[in-house]
Amino acid sequence: MTEPDALFDEDALEAARILFARKAEFMMGAVAMDGLPAPDLPEVAFAGRSNVGKSSLINALVGHKHLARASNAPGRTREVNFFVLDERLRLVDLPGYGWARAARIEVKKFQNLGRDYLRGRPNLKRAYLLIDARHGLKEVDGEPMDAFDRAAVSYQIVLTKADKLRPAAVEAVRQQTEAAIAKRPAAFPRVLATSSETGAGMPELRAEIAAACAVAP
């Protein structure tokens, strides 16, 4: 793992760019724990409130517009969706939490699936908790962070939609978020600010994932 305050050098950023430029494809969607693929590749998972931009971020990471299905309808992701990159690691899109257009029982079912995945996946190297930069951490975000901490699942916060704010405002939110998670035991100290629209922060996030999974191109 890199040091919390370290910046990735140009070689690391380039290596991650090459890795994420390779073939990425949808593997499967699982609706139950017994339907998950074998834990034979390192995985990173993306969690966040409904409509925070998980699918758009995954698409931006791999340079595909339609790999992960994005929707304007919050709560559309109701499976644990697996995408495989270069047959070397998997990106995992978890069901969103918070408001969703689904019956309450159904919402609980697919959100519990995401929690079960996080607790029971031995090859999970890191979770990325996506937070809308315009809103920052909300009370509803405390539940997944508590779950990560209890399960000792390493997680890193990624601010999304940073292009919607001025740079100074983004930096203020980033620093506030780092301060808010400083005492959480499983939280990775560095918070990244990203934009799926402009690509800002994507090189650093790719490098973070490559480092967490110990995968080189």
mmCIF file of the C-alpha atoms, coordinates in Angstrom:
data_MODEL
# 
_entry.id   MODEL 
# 
loop_
_atom_site.group_PDB 
_atom_site.id 
_atom_site.type_symbol 
_atom_site.label_atom_id 
_atom_site.label_alt_id 
_atom_site.label_comp_id 
_atom_site.label_asym_id 
_atom_site.label_entity_id 
_atom_site.label_seq_id 
_atom_site.pdbx_PDB_ins_code 
_atom_site.Cartn_x 
_atom_site.Cartn_y 
_atom_site.Cartn_z 
_atom_site.occupancy 
_atom_site.B_iso_or_equiv 
_atom_site.pdbx_formal_charge 
_atom_site.auth_seq_id 
_atom_site.auth_comp_id 
_atom_site.auth_asym_id 
_atom_site.auth_atom_id 
_atom_site.pdbx_PDB_model_num 
ATOM 1   C CA . MET A 1 1   ? 0.000   0.000   0.000   1.00 0.00 ? 1   MET A CA 1 
ATOM 2   C CA . THR A 1 2   ? 1.259   3.462   -0.779  1.00 0.00 ? 2   THR A CA 1 
ATOM 3   C CA . GLU A 1 3   ? 1.876   5.986   1.948   1.00 0.00 ? 3   GLU A CA 1 
ATOM 4   C CA . PRO A 1 4   ? -1.232  8.128   2.654   1.00 0.00 ? 4   PRO A CA 1 
ATOM 5   C CA . ASP A 1 5   ? 0.299   11.390  1.531   1.00 0.00 ? 5   ASP A CA 1 
ATOM 6   C CA . ALA A 1 6   ? 2.372   10.020  -1.328  1.00 0.00 ? 6   ALA A CA 1 
ATOM 7   C CA . LEU A 1 7   ? 1.681   11.048  -4.896  1.00 0.00 ? 7   LEU A CA 1 
ATOM 8   C CA . PHE A 1 8   ? 2.003   8.496   -7.652  1.00 0.00 ? 8   PHE A CA 1 
ATOM 9   C CA . ASP A 1 9   ? 4.942   9.127   -9.917  1.00 0.00 ? 9   ASP A CA 1 
ATOM 10  C CA . GLU A 1 10  ? 4.652   9.288   -13.691 1.00 0.00 ? 10  GLU A CA 1 
ATOM 11  C CA . ASP A 1 11  ? 5.734   5.670   -14.133 1.00 0.00 ? 11  ASP A CA 1 
ATOM 12  C CA . ALA A 1 12  ? 2.960   4.416   -11.842 1.00 0.00 ? 12  ALA A CA 1 
ATOM 13  C CA . LEU A 1 13  ? 0.358   6.580   -13.565 1.00 0.00 ? 13  LEU A CA 1 
ATOM 14  C CA . GLU A 1 14  ? 1.462   5.377   -16.993 1.00 0.00 ? 14  GLU A CA 1 
ATOM 15  C CA . ALA A 1 15  ? 1.475   1.734   -15.912 1.00 0.00 ? 15  ALA A CA 1 
ATOM 16  C CA . ALA A 1 16  ? -2.072  2.101   -14.595 1.00 0.00 ? 16  ALA A CA 1 
ATOM 17  C CA . ARG A 1 17  ? -3.170  3.838   -17.803 1.00 0.00 ? 17  ARG A CA 1 
ATOM 18  C CA . ILE A 1 18  ? -1.847  0.927   -19.867 1.00 0.00 ? 18  ILE A CA 1 
ATOM 19  C CA . LEU A 1 19  ? -3.579  -1.611  -17.626 1.00 0.00 ? 19  LEU A CA 1 
ATOM 20  C CA . PHE A 1 20  ? -6.960  0.107   -17.836 1.00 0.00 ? 20  PHE A CA 1 
ATOM 21  C CA . ALA A 1 21  ? -6.659  0.556   -21.592 1.00 0.00 ? 21  ALA A CA 1 
ATOM 22  C CA . ARG A 1 22  ? -6.794  -3.215  -22.019 1.00 0.00 ? 22  ARG A CA 1 
ATOM 23  C CA . LYS A 1 23  ? -9.902  -5.292  -22.640 1.00 0.00 ? 23  LYS A CA 1 
ATOM 24  C CA . ALA A 1 24  ? -12.688 -4.797  -20.135 1.00 0.00 ? 24  ALA A CA 1 
ATOM 25  C CA . GLU A 1 25  ? -15.996 -6.611  -20.339 1.00 0.00 ? 25  GLU A CA 1 
ATOM 26  C CA . PHE A 1 26  ? -19.104 -7.368  -18.354 1.00 0.00 ? 26  PHE A CA 1 
ATOM 27  C CA . MET A 1 27  ? -18.781 -10.758 -16.702 1.00 0.00 ? 27  MET A CA 1 
ATOM 28  C CA . MET A 1 28  ? -22.009 -11.359 -14.804 1.00 0.00 ? 28  MET A CA 1 
ATOM 29  C CA . GLY A 1 29  ? -24.583 -10.031 -12.390 1.00 0.00 ? 29  GLY A CA 1 
ATOM 30  C CA . ALA A 1 30  ? -25.221 -11.975 -9.193  1.00 0.00 ? 30  ALA A CA 1 
ATOM 31  C CA . VAL A 1 31  ? -28.459 -11.873 -7.205  1.00 0.00 ? 31  VAL A CA 1 
ATOM 32  C CA . ALA A 1 32  ? -27.290 -14.169 -4.386  1.00 0.00 ? 32  ALA A CA 1 
ATOM 33  C CA . MET A 1 33  ? -24.036 -15.025 -2.661  1.00 0.00 ? 33  MET A CA 1 
ATOM 34  C CA . ASP A 1 34  ? -24.026 -18.547 -4.069  1.00 0.00 ? 34  ASP A CA 1 
ATOM 35  C CA . GLY A 1 35  ? -24.019 -17.062 -7.552  1.00 0.00 ? 35  GLY A CA 1 
ATOM 36  C CA . LEU A 1 36  ? -20.752 -15.145 -7.203  1.00 0.00 ? 36  LEU A CA 1 
ATOM 37  C CA . PRO A 1 37  ? -17.813 -16.068 -9.428  1.00 0.00 ? 37  PRO A CA 1 
ATOM 38  C CA . ALA A 1 38  ? -14.893 -17.968 -7.934  1.00 0.00 ? 38  ALA A CA 1 
ATOM 39  C CA . PRO A 1 39  ? -12.601 -15.704 -5.868  1.00 0.00 ? 39  PRO A CA 1 
ATOM 40  C CA . ASP A 1 40  ? -9.684  -16.328 -8.216  1.00 0.00 ? 40  ASP A CA 1 
ATOM 41  C CA . LEU A 1 41  ? -8.887  -12.724 -9.200  1.00 0.00 ? 41  LEU A CA 1 
ATOM 42  C CA . PRO A 1 42  ? -8.330  -9.627  -7.066  1.00 0.00 ? 42  PRO A CA 1 
ATOM 43  C CA . GLU A 1 43  ? -11.417 -7.430  -6.857  1.00 0.00 ? 43  GLU A CA 1 
ATOM 44  C CA . VAL A 1 44  ? -12.238 -3.844  -5.969  1.00 0.00 ? 44  VAL A CA 1 
ATOM 45  C CA . ALA A 1 45  ? -15.811 -2.831  -5.242  1.00 0.00 ? 45  ALA A CA 1 
ATOM 46  C CA . PHE A 1 46  ? -17.655 0.444   -5.752  1.00 0.00 ? 46  PHE A CA 1 
ATOM 47  C CA . ALA A 1 47  ? -20.357 1.474   -3.297  1.00 0.00 ? 47  ALA A CA 1 
ATOM 48  C CA . GLY A 1 48  ? -22.339 4.665   -2.893  1.00 0.00 ? 48  GLY A CA 1 
ATOM 49  C CA . ARG A 1 49  ? -25.712 6.319   -2.612  1.00 0.00 ? 49  ARG A CA 1 
ATOM 50  C CA . SER A 1 50  ? -28.137 5.710   -5.435  1.00 0.00 ? 50  SER A CA 1 
ATOM 51  C CA . ASN A 1 51  ? -27.363 7.921   -8.446  1.00 0.00 ? 51  ASN A CA 1 
ATOM 52  C CA . VAL A 1 52  ? -23.916 8.940   -7.156  1.00 0.00 ? 52  VAL A CA 1 
ATOM 53  C CA . GLY A 1 53  ? -22.360 7.937   -10.479 1.00 0.00 ? 53  GLY A CA 1 
ATOM 54  C CA . LYS A 1 54  ? -20.908 4.464   -9.919  1.00 0.00 ? 54  LYS A CA 1 
ATOM 55  C CA . SER A 1 55  ? -21.625 3.188   -13.420 1.00 0.00 ? 55  SER A CA 1 
ATOM 56  C CA . SER A 1 56  ? -20.309 6.382   -15.022 1.00 0.00 ? 56  SER A CA 1 
ATOM 57  C CA . LEU A 1 57  ? -17.114 6.169   -12.976 1.00 0.00 ? 57  LEU A CA 1 
ATOM 58  C CA . ILE A 1 58  ? -16.510 2.535   -13.960 1.00 0.00 ? 58  ILE A CA 1 
ATOM 59  C CA . ASN A 1 59  ? -17.034 3.461   -17.610 1.00 0.00 ? 59  ASN A CA 1 
ATOM 60  C CA . ALA A 1 60  ? -14.601 6.370   -17.314 1.00 0.00 ? 60  ALA A CA 1 
ATOM 61  C CA . LEU A 1 61  ? -11.959 4.197   -15.659 1.00 0.00 ? 61  LEU A CA 1 
ATOM 62  C CA . VAL A 1 62  ? -11.845 1.762   -18.569 1.00 0.00 ? 62  VAL A CA 1 
ATOM 63  C CA . GLY A 1 63  ? -12.598 4.270   -21.337 1.00 0.00 ? 63  GLY A CA 1 
ATOM 64  C CA . HIS A 1 64  ? -15.927 2.714   -22.355 1.00 0.00 ? 64  HIS A CA 1 
ATOM 65  C CA . LYS A 1 65  ? -19.177 4.640   -22.586 1.00 0.00 ? 65  LYS A CA 1 
ATOM 66  C CA . HIS A 1 66  ? -21.530 1.716   -22.150 1.00 0.00 ? 66  HIS A CA 1 
ATOM 67  C CA . LEU A 1 67  ? -19.697 -1.030  -20.235 1.00 0.00 ? 67  LEU A CA 1 
ATOM 68  C CA . ALA A 1 68  ? -21.629 -0.387  -17.030 1.00 0.00 ? 68  ALA A CA 1 
ATOM 69  C CA . ARG A 1 69  ? -25.239 0.634   -17.453 1.00 0.00 ? 69  ARG A CA 1 
ATOM 70  C CA . ALA A 1 70  ? -25.843 4.136   -16.144 1.00 0.00 ? 70  ALA A CA 1 
ATOM 71  C CA . SER A 1 71  ? -29.342 5.313   -15.331 1.00 0.00 ? 71  SER A CA 1 
ATOM 72  C CA . ASN A 1 72  ? -31.091 8.499   -14.265 1.00 0.00 ? 72  ASN A CA 1 
ATOM 73  C CA . ALA A 1 73  ? -33.372 6.369   -12.099 1.00 0.00 ? 73  ALA A CA 1 
ATOM 74  C CA . PRO A 1 74  ? -31.827 5.994   -8.621  1.00 0.00 ? 74  PRO A CA 1 
ATOM 75  C CA . GLY A 1 75  ? -31.560 2.442   -7.343  1.00 0.00 ? 75  GLY A CA 1 
ATOM 76  C CA . ARG A 1 76  ? -31.450 0.699   -10.690 1.00 0.00 ? 76  ARG A CA 1 
ATOM 77  C CA . THR A 1 77  ? -28.449 -1.490  -9.807  1.00 0.00 ? 77  THR A CA 1 
ATOM 78  C CA . ARG A 1 78  ? -30.039 -4.430  -7.990  1.00 0.00 ? 78  ARG A CA 1 
ATOM 79  C CA . GLU A 1 79  ? -27.338 -7.012  -8.512  1.00 0.00 ? 79  GLU A CA 1 
ATOM 80  C CA . VAL A 1 80  ? -23.664 -7.302  -7.718  1.00 0.00 ? 80  VAL A CA 1 
ATOM 81  C CA . ASN A 1 81  ? -22.247 -6.684  -11.187 1.00 0.00 ? 81  ASN A CA 1 
ATOM 82  C CA . PHE A 1 82  ? -18.805 -7.967  -12.109 1.00 0.00 ? 82  PHE A CA 1 
ATOM 83  C CA . PHE A 1 83  ? -16.565 -6.535  -14.835 1.00 0.00 ? 83  PHE A CA 1 
ATOM 84  C CA . VAL A 1 84  ? -13.271 -8.203  -15.682 1.00 0.00 ? 84  VAL A CA 1 
ATOM 85  C CA . LEU A 1 85  ? -10.241 -6.181  -16.785 1.00 0.00 ? 85  LEU A CA 1 
ATOM 86  C CA . ASP A 1 86  ? -7.583  -7.921  -18.876 1.00 0.00 ? 86  ASP A CA 1 
ATOM 87  C CA . GLU A 1 87  ? -8.444  -11.212 -17.132 1.00 0.00 ? 87  GLU A CA 1 
ATOM 88  C CA . ARG A 1 88  ? -6.372  -9.882  -14.221 1.00 0.00 ? 88  ARG A CA 1 
ATOM 89  C CA . LEU A 1 89  ? -8.743  -8.080  -11.888 1.00 0.00 ? 89  LEU A CA 1 
ATOM 90  C CA . ARG A 1 90  ? -12.436 -7.415  -11.430 1.00 0.00 ? 90  ARG A CA 1 
ATOM 91  C CA . LEU A 1 91  ? -14.357 -4.209  -10.878 1.00 0.00 ? 91  LEU A CA 1 
ATOM 92  C CA . VAL A 1 92  ? -17.509 -4.797  -8.857  1.00 0.00 ? 92  VAL A CA 1 
ATOM 93  C CA . ASP A 1 93  ? -20.542 -2.502  -8.960  1.00 0.00 ? 93  ASP A CA 1 
ATOM 94  C CA . LEU A 1 94  ? -22.596 -2.856  -5.769  1.00 0.00 ? 94  LEU A CA 1 
ATOM 95  C CA . PRO A 1 95  ? -26.270 -1.939  -5.350  1.00 0.00 ? 95  PRO A CA 1 
ATOM 96  C CA . GLY A 1 96  ? -26.762 1.673   -4.335  1.00 0.00 ? 96  GLY A CA 1 
ATOM 97  C CA . TYR A 1 97  ? -28.121 2.628   -0.944  1.00 0.00 ? 97  TYR A CA 1 
ATOM 98  C CA . GLY A 1 98  ? -30.464 5.397   0.114   1.00 0.00 ? 98  GLY A CA 1 
ATOM 99  C CA . TRP A 1 99  ? -33.592 6.249   -1.865  1.00 0.00 ? 99  TRP A CA 1 
ATOM 100 C CA . ALA A 1 100 ? -34.506 3.793   -4.610  1.00 0.00 ? 100 ALA A CA 1 
ATOM 101 C CA . ARG A 1 101 ? -37.528 3.251   -6.852  1.00 0.00 ? 101 ARG A CA 1 
ATOM 102 C CA . ALA A 1 102 ? -38.353 -0.193  -5.561  1.00 0.00 ? 102 ALA A CA 1 
ATOM 103 C CA . ALA A 1 103 ? -40.507 -1.820  -2.919  1.00 0.00 ? 103 ALA A CA 1 
ATOM 104 C CA . ARG A 1 104 ? -38.968 -1.605  0.549   1.00 0.00 ? 104 ARG A CA 1 
ATOM 105 C CA . ILE A 1 105 ? -38.569 -5.393  0.852   1.00 0.00 ? 105 ILE A CA 1 
ATOM 106 C CA . GLU A 1 106 ? -36.812 -5.526  -2.526  1.00 0.00 ? 106 GLU A CA 1 
ATOM 107 C CA . VAL A 1 107 ? -34.521 -2.632  -1.608  1.00 0.00 ? 107 VAL A CA 1 
ATOM 108 C CA . LYS A 1 108 ? -33.512 -4.392  1.605   1.00 0.00 ? 108 LYS A CA 1 
ATOM 109 C CA . LYS A 1 109 ? -32.835 -7.607  -0.312  1.00 0.00 ? 109 LYS A CA 1 
ATOM 110 C CA . PHE A 1 110 ? -30.379 -6.154  -2.824  1.00 0.00 ? 110 PHE A CA 1 
ATOM 111 C CA . GLN A 1 111 ? -28.715 -3.848  -0.315  1.00 0.00 ? 111 GLN A CA 1 
ATOM 112 C CA . ASN A 1 112 ? -28.170 -6.800  2.039   1.00 0.00 ? 112 ASN A CA 1 
ATOM 113 C CA . LEU A 1 113 ? -26.579 -8.657  -0.873  1.00 0.00 ? 113 LEU A CA 1 
ATOM 114 C CA . GLY A 1 114 ? -24.022 -5.870  -1.218  1.00 0.00 ? 114 GLY A CA 1 
ATOM 115 C CA . ARG A 1 115 ? -23.248 -5.990  2.507   1.00 0.00 ? 115 ARG A CA 1 
ATOM 116 C CA . ASP A 1 116 ? -22.916 -9.786  2.435   1.00 0.00 ? 116 ASP A CA 1 
ATOM 117 C CA . TYR A 1 117 ? -20.486 -9.487  -0.470  1.00 0.00 ? 117 TYR A CA 1 
ATOM 118 C CA . LEU A 1 118 ? -18.325 -7.013  1.428   1.00 0.00 ? 118 LEU A CA 1 
ATOM 119 C CA . ARG A 1 119 ? -18.214 -9.173  4.546   1.00 0.00 ? 119 ARG A CA 1 
ATOM 120 C CA . GLY A 1 120 ? -17.554 -12.481 2.858   1.00 0.00 ? 120 GLY A CA 1 
ATOM 121 C CA . ARG A 1 121 ? -15.336 -11.900 -0.169  1.00 0.00 ? 121 ARG A CA 1 
ATOM 122 C CA . PRO A 1 122 ? -11.769 -13.100 0.542   1.00 0.00 ? 122 PRO A CA 1 
ATOM 123 C CA . ASN A 1 123 ? -10.265 -11.634 -2.650  1.00 0.00 ? 123 ASN A CA 1 
ATOM 124 C CA . LEU A 1 124 ? -11.678 -8.119  -2.115  1.00 0.00 ? 124 LEU A CA 1 
ATOM 125 C CA . LYS A 1 125 ? -8.658  -5.813  -1.982  1.00 0.00 ? 125 LYS A CA 1 
ATOM 126 C CA . ARG A 1 126 ? -10.417 -2.492  -1.401  1.00 0.00 ? 126 ARG A CA 1 
ATOM 127 C CA . ALA A 1 127 ? -13.826 -0.882  -1.509  1.00 0.00 ? 127 ALA A CA 1 
ATOM 128 C CA . TYR A 1 128 ? -14.330 2.580   -2.961  1.00 0.00 ? 128 TYR A CA 1 
ATOM 129 C CA . LEU A 1 129 ? -17.106 4.602   -1.369  1.00 0.00 ? 129 LEU A CA 1 
ATOM 130 C CA . LEU A 1 130 ? -18.359 7.183   -3.840  1.00 0.00 ? 130 LEU A CA 1 
ATOM 131 C CA . ILE A 1 131 ? -19.610 10.514  -2.502  1.00 0.00 ? 131 ILE A CA 1 
ATOM 132 C CA . ASP A 1 132 ? -21.152 13.307  -4.584  1.00 0.00 ? 132 ASP A CA 1 
ATOM 133 C CA . ALA A 1 133 ? -18.736 16.238  -4.254  1.00 0.00 ? 133 ALA A CA 1 
ATOM 134 C CA . ARG A 1 134 ? -21.649 18.678  -4.322  1.00 0.00 ? 134 ARG A CA 1 
ATOM 135 C CA . HIS A 1 135 ? -23.118 17.231  -1.133  1.00 0.00 ? 135 HIS A CA 1 
ATOM 136 C CA . GLY A 1 136 ? -20.214 15.715  0.791   1.00 0.00 ? 136 GLY A CA 1 
ATOM 137 C CA . LEU A 1 137 ? -20.704 13.082  3.462   1.00 0.00 ? 137 LEU A CA 1 
ATOM 138 C CA . LYS A 1 138 ? -24.293 12.643  4.627   1.00 0.00 ? 138 LYS A CA 1 
ATOM 139 C CA . GLU A 1 139 ? -25.760 10.785  7.580   1.00 0.00 ? 139 GLU A CA 1 
ATOM 140 C CA . VAL A 1 140 ? -26.782 7.909   5.298   1.00 0.00 ? 140 VAL A CA 1 
ATOM 141 C CA . ASP A 1 141 ? -23.106 7.367   4.383   1.00 0.00 ? 141 ASP A CA 1 
ATOM 142 C CA . GLY A 1 142 ? -22.326 6.491   7.987   1.00 0.00 ? 142 GLY A CA 1 
ATOM 143 C CA . GLU A 1 143 ? -23.930 3.046   7.712   1.00 0.00 ? 143 GLU A CA 1 
ATOM 144 C CA . PRO A 1 144 ? -21.605 1.669   5.003   1.00 0.00 ? 144 PRO A CA 1 
ATOM 145 C CA . MET A 1 145 ? -18.571 3.204   6.693   1.00 0.00 ? 145 MET A CA 1 
ATOM 146 C CA . ASP A 1 146 ? -19.578 1.557   9.980   1.00 0.00 ? 146 ASP A CA 1 
ATOM 147 C CA . ALA A 1 147 ? -19.992 -1.739  8.123   1.00 0.00 ? 147 ALA A CA 1 
ATOM 148 C CA . PHE A 1 148 ? -16.561 -1.386  6.496   1.00 0.00 ? 148 PHE A CA 1 
ATOM 149 C CA . ASP A 1 149 ? -14.977 -0.624  9.856   1.00 0.00 ? 149 ASP A CA 1 
ATOM 150 C CA . ARG A 1 150 ? -16.657 -3.580  11.600  1.00 0.00 ? 150 ARG A CA 1 
ATOM 151 C CA . ALA A 1 151 ? -15.669 -5.976  8.822   1.00 0.00 ? 151 ALA A CA 1 
ATOM 152 C CA . ALA A 1 152 ? -12.139 -4.509  8.577   1.00 0.00 ? 152 ALA A CA 1 
ATOM 153 C CA . VAL A 1 153 ? -12.629 -3.916  4.848   1.00 0.00 ? 153 VAL A CA 1 
ATOM 154 C CA . SER A 1 154 ? -10.185 -1.303  3.593   1.00 0.00 ? 154 SER A CA 1 
ATOM 155 C CA . TYR A 1 155 ? -12.088 1.482   1.850   1.00 0.00 ? 155 TYR A CA 1 
ATOM 156 C CA . GLN A 1 156 ? -11.245 4.756   0.178   1.00 0.00 ? 156 GLN A CA 1 
ATOM 157 C CA . ILE A 1 157 ? -13.593 7.654   -0.416  1.00 0.00 ? 157 ILE A CA 1 
ATOM 158 C CA . VAL A 1 158 ? -13.860 8.973   -3.957  1.00 0.00 ? 158 VAL A CA 1 
ATOM 159 C CA . LEU A 1 159 ? -15.640 12.246  -4.615  1.00 0.00 ? 159 LEU A CA 1 
ATOM 160 C CA . THR A 1 160 ? -17.637 12.186  -7.853  1.00 0.00 ? 160 THR A CA 1 
ATOM 161 C CA . LYS A 1 161 ? -18.984 14.956  -10.108 1.00 0.00 ? 161 LYS A CA 1 
ATOM 162 C CA . ALA A 1 162 ? -16.132 17.291  -9.132  1.00 0.00 ? 162 ALA A CA 1 
ATOM 163 C CA . ASP A 1 163 ? -16.613 19.162  -12.428 1.00 0.00 ? 163 ASP A CA 1 
ATOM 164 C CA . LYS A 1 164 ? -19.838 20.611  -10.991 1.00 0.00 ? 164 LYS A CA 1 
ATOM 165 C CA . LEU A 1 165 ? -17.879 22.696  -8.479  1.00 0.00 ? 165 LEU A CA 1 
ATOM 166 C CA . ARG A 1 166 ? -15.082 25.246  -8.639  1.00 0.00 ? 166 ARG A CA 1 
ATOM 167 C CA . PRO A 1 167 ? -11.645 23.751  -7.859  1.00 0.00 ? 167 PRO A CA 1 
ATOM 168 C CA . ALA A 1 168 ? -11.390 25.586  -4.526  1.00 0.00 ? 168 ALA A CA 1 
ATOM 169 C CA . ALA A 1 169 ? -14.757 24.202  -3.442  1.00 0.00 ? 169 ALA A CA 1 
ATOM 170 C CA . VAL A 1 170 ? -13.740 20.675  -4.445  1.00 0.00 ? 170 VAL A CA 1 
ATOM 171 C CA . GLU A 1 171 ? -10.531 20.946  -2.434  1.00 0.00 ? 171 GLU A CA 1 
ATOM 172 C CA . ALA A 1 172 ? -12.484 22.208  0.582   1.00 0.00 ? 172 ALA A CA 1 
ATOM 173 C CA . VAL A 1 173 ? -14.855 19.232  0.408   1.00 0.00 ? 173 VAL A CA 1 
ATOM 174 C CA . ARG A 1 174 ? -11.918 16.864  -0.029  1.00 0.00 ? 174 ARG A CA 1 
ATOM 175 C CA . GLN A 1 175 ? -10.162 18.222  3.060   1.00 0.00 ? 175 GLN A CA 1 
ATOM 176 C CA . GLN A 1 176 ? -13.387 18.179  5.099   1.00 0.00 ? 176 GLN A CA 1 
ATOM 177 C CA . THR A 1 177 ? -13.943 14.563  4.114   1.00 0.00 ? 177 THR A CA 1 
ATOM 178 C CA . GLU A 1 178 ? -10.427 13.547  5.051   1.00 0.00 ? 178 GLU A CA 1 
ATOM 179 C CA . ALA A 1 179 ? -10.892 15.172  8.447   1.00 0.00 ? 179 ALA A CA 1 
ATOM 180 C CA . ALA A 1 180 ? -14.234 13.416  8.952   1.00 0.00 ? 180 ALA A CA 1 
ATOM 181 C CA . ILE A 1 181 ? -12.780 9.937   8.341   1.00 0.00 ? 181 ILE A CA 1 
ATOM 182 C CA . ALA A 1 182 ? -9.475  10.474  10.147  1.00 0.00 ? 182 ALA A CA 1 
ATOM 183 C CA . LYS A 1 183 ? -10.405 8.271   13.123  1.00 0.00 ? 183 LYS A CA 1 
ATOM 184 C CA . ARG A 1 184 ? -12.163 5.519   11.191  1.00 0.00 ? 184 ARG A CA 1 
ATOM 185 C CA . PRO A 1 185 ? -10.014 2.378   11.443  1.00 0.00 ? 185 PRO A CA 1 
ATOM 186 C CA . ALA A 1 186 ? -10.626 0.909   7.973   1.00 0.00 ? 186 ALA A CA 1 
ATOM 187 C CA . ALA A 1 187 ? -10.639 4.166   6.009   1.00 0.00 ? 187 ALA A CA 1 
ATOM 188 C CA . PHE A 1 188 ? -7.720  4.839   3.666   1.00 0.00 ? 188 PHE A CA 1 
ATOM 189 C CA . PRO A 1 189 ? -6.587  8.371   4.582   1.00 0.00 ? 189 PRO A CA 1 
ATOM 190 C CA . ARG A 1 190 ? -6.404  9.871   1.089   1.00 0.00 ? 190 ARG A CA 1 
ATOM 191 C CA . VAL A 1 191 ? -9.635  11.135  -0.520  1.00 0.00 ? 191 VAL A CA 1 
ATOM 192 C CA . LEU A 1 192 ? -9.692  11.452  -4.306  1.00 0.00 ? 192 LEU A CA 1 
ATOM 193 C CA . ALA A 1 193 ? -11.755 13.960  -6.289  1.00 0.00 ? 193 ALA A CA 1 
ATOM 194 C CA . THR A 1 194 ? -12.899 12.750  -9.715  1.00 0.00 ? 194 THR A CA 1 
ATOM 195 C CA . SER A 1 195 ? -15.081 13.606  -12.663 1.00 0.00 ? 195 SER A CA 1 
ATOM 196 C CA . SER A 1 196 ? -16.401 11.019  -15.095 1.00 0.00 ? 196 SER A CA 1 
ATOM 197 C CA . GLU A 1 197 ? -17.162 13.850  -17.508 1.00 0.00 ? 197 GLU A CA 1 
ATOM 198 C CA . THR A 1 198 ? -13.714 15.459  -17.684 1.00 0.00 ? 198 THR A CA 1 
ATOM 199 C CA . GLY A 1 199 ? -11.542 12.553  -16.559 1.00 0.00 ? 199 GLY A CA 1 
ATOM 200 C CA . ALA A 1 200 ? -10.165 14.507  -13.612 1.00 0.00 ? 200 ALA A CA 1 
ATOM 201 C CA . GLY A 1 201 ? -8.738  12.230  -10.934 1.00 0.00 ? 201 GLY A CA 1 
ATOM 202 C CA . MET A 1 202 ? -9.061  9.096   -13.078 1.00 0.00 ? 202 MET A CA 1 
ATOM 203 C CA . PRO A 1 203 ? -5.298  8.550   -13.529 1.00 0.00 ? 203 PRO A CA 1 
ATOM 204 C CA . GLU A 1 204 ? -4.806  8.634   -9.766  1.00 0.00 ? 204 GLU A CA 1 
ATOM 205 C CA . LEU A 1 205 ? -7.766  6.328   -9.129  1.00 0.00 ? 205 LEU A CA 1 
ATOM 206 C CA . ARG A 1 206 ? -6.470  3.830   -11.686 1.00 0.00 ? 206 ARG A CA 1 
ATOM 207 C CA . ALA A 1 207 ? -3.093  3.901   -9.936  1.00 0.00 ? 207 ALA A CA 1 
ATOM 208 C CA . GLU A 1 208 ? -4.761  3.412   -6.536  1.00 0.00 ? 208 GLU A CA 1 
ATOM 209 C CA . ILE A 1 209 ? -6.612  0.343   -7.828  1.00 0.00 ? 209 ILE A CA 1 
ATOM 210 C CA . ALA A 1 210 ? -3.519  -1.131  -9.490  1.00 0.00 ? 210 ALA A CA 1 
ATOM 211 C CA . ALA A 1 211 ? -1.551  -0.654  -6.257  1.00 0.00 ? 211 ALA A CA 1 
ATOM 212 C CA . ALA A 1 212 ? -4.293  -2.106  -4.045  1.00 0.00 ? 212 ALA A CA 1 
ATOM 213 C CA . CYS A 1 213 ? -4.527  -5.182  -6.268  1.00 0.00 ? 213 CYS A CA 1 
ATOM 214 C CA . ALA A 1 214 ? -0.760  -5.429  -6.797  1.00 0.00 ? 214 ALA A CA 1 
ATOM 215 C CA . VAL A 1 215 ? -1.352  -5.676  -10.557 1.00 0.00 ? 215 VAL A CA 1 
ATOM 216 C CA . ALA A 1 216 ? 1.089   -4.288  -13.122 1.00 0.00 ? 216 ALA A CA 1 
ATOM 217 C CA . PRO A 1 217 ? 0.474   -4.063  -16.902 1.00 0.00 ? 217 PRO A CA 1 
# 
